[in-house]
Amino acid sequence: MRLRRKPHAKEAVRNHPRVVTEPERCRGKWHSLFGNDGPLYLELGTGKGRFLSRVCQTTPEVNWIGVERVEEVLLQALRKADESECDNLHFLWMDVHQLDEAFAEREVDRIYLHFSDPWPKKRHAKRRLTHSAFLERYKQVLKPGGEIRLKTDNEPFFDFSLEALEEAGYRILESTRDLHHSPYAEGNVTTEYEEKFTAKGIPIHYLRARRPD
Ligand SMILES: C[S@@+](CC[C@H](N)C(=O)[O-])C[C@H]1O[C@@H](n2cnc3c(N)ncnc32)[C@H](O)[C@@H]1O
């Protein structure tokens, strides 16, 4: 993602009311922040926030959290979130590595991974958000029966993710290499990257996996 550095972005993000600056204080009690017992869904590597600003409107019963580490990008997601006027959407300005500092064991119902950076070089494999070390972290914070939903344009990353999920004991419930021409297309909410790749005619890979019991 090409970025123009914005000198005031850090401050703007830190002071934005949708950004939870001390997530460890909400750990195990996110429901009090949202003020209800609705399911907790995370989008990891949320980018400019197209997906979240739309789903928060169509699913008011869900408590949504976007996790993004780049402040300039997060700022754009925050603008979109404000336009959507959703009360059920917050953001964490942090790295996915810190997930277990923000969420207690078995606190999260669902994790979305949308067009995660594929890190194609083998020596960077540990940075992929579906590397076994990340899948173990997700296993900890997901509830029994909790799910991961993944979309990507990148076939090698998709193959890597399928294999890593199966090795980590997740059950693949749905999978397709052409989401938009599959039975899973109905109700699909697109992301920024999805729009970009689809406009170029690149098929979208999708999977849904359940946490091991
Ligand atoms: C390729 S973009 C995809 C954005 C969006 N999900 C979409 O589909 O349009 C990946 C995003 O994930 C963020 N990201 C990558 N690794 C991350 C990590 N370890 N922790 C938090 N954010 C991360 C990047 O900063 C970037 O904004």
PDBQT file of the ligand as one rigid body, heavy atoms in Angstrom, charges set to zero:
ROOT
HETATM    1  C1  LIG A 301      -3.120  -5.443   1.752  1.00  0.00    +0.000 C 
HETATM    2  S1  LIG A 301      -3.893  -4.465   2.954  1.00  0.00    +0.000 S 
HETATM    3  C2  LIG A 301      -5.579  -5.033   2.943  1.00  0.00    +0.000 C 
HETATM    4  C3  LIG A 301      -6.524  -4.031   3.540  1.00  0.00    +0.000 C 
HETATM    5  C4  LIG A 301      -7.994  -4.453   3.654  1.00  0.00    +0.000 C 
HETATM    6  N1  LIG A 301      -8.161  -5.590   4.545  1.00  0.00    +0.000 N 
HETATM    7  C5  LIG A 301      -8.604  -4.747   2.308  1.00  0.00    +0.000 C 
HETATM    8  O1  LIG A 301      -8.935  -5.923   2.054  1.00  0.00    +0.000 OA
HETATM    9  O2  LIG A 301      -8.801  -3.829   1.523  1.00  0.00    +0.000 OA
HETATM   10  C6  LIG A 301      -3.259  -5.196   4.451  1.00  0.00    +0.000 C 
HETATM   11  C7  LIG A 301      -3.413  -4.295   5.666  1.00  0.00    +0.000 C 
HETATM   12  O3  LIG A 301      -3.045  -5.030   6.820  1.00  0.00    +0.000 OA
HETATM   13  C8  LIG A 301      -2.230  -4.224   7.658  1.00  0.00    +0.000 C 
HETATM   14  N2  LIG A 301      -1.367  -5.154   8.420  1.00  0.00    +0.000 N 
HETATM   15  C9  LIG A 301      -0.491  -6.036   7.886  1.00  0.00    +0.000 A 
HETATM   16  N3  LIG A 301       0.127  -6.741   8.858  1.00  0.00    +0.000 NA
HETATM   17  C10 LIG A 301      -0.384  -6.285  10.035  1.00  0.00    +0.000 A 
HETATM   18  C11 LIG A 301      -0.147  -6.623  11.387  1.00  0.00    +0.000 A 
HETATM   19  N4  LIG A 301       0.750  -7.558  11.735  1.00  0.00    +0.000 N 
HETATM   20  N5  LIG A 301      -0.843  -5.960  12.352  1.00  0.00    +0.000 NA
HETATM   21  C12 LIG A 301      -1.751  -5.002  12.014  1.00  0.00    +0.000 A 
HETATM   22  N6  LIG A 301      -2.013  -4.634  10.725  1.00  0.00    +0.000 NA
HETATM   23  C13 LIG A 301      -1.344  -5.271   9.753  1.00  0.00    +0.000 A 
HETATM   24  C14 LIG A 301      -1.466  -3.333   6.704  1.00  0.00    +0.000 C 
HETATM   25  O4  LIG A 301      -0.995  -2.155   7.338  1.00  0.00    +0.000 OA
HETATM   26  C15 LIG A 301      -2.529  -3.049   5.637  1.00  0.00    +0.000 C 
HETATM   27  O5  LIG A 301      -3.288  -1.912   5.942  1.00  0.00    +0.000 OA
ENDROOT
TORSDOF 0
